[in-house]
Amino acid sequence: MNTEQIAKKDEQQMALGKQIRLFRKKKSLSQRQLAKQAGISLGMLSQIENGKTNPSVRSLAQIANGLEIPLDQLFITQSTNG
């Protein structure tokens, strides 16, 4: 993997984490609450939100379930103004 591909992957992970954080905050959930509802560890959720790890599809499905949203919503850019 070249430097450009690594940068693109890191950018995608950050964007996904940001989406999860936006949905979590819209639902007025703490990281602890969402982690419990999603059945994942608080540390894992924190790493995902901060773009430090590449989550599995299963983890993303669990997070979407905890947020009570369809999985595909995590991949649609949300406006921070709306």
Beta strands, then each sheet from edge to edge (+ up, - down):
end
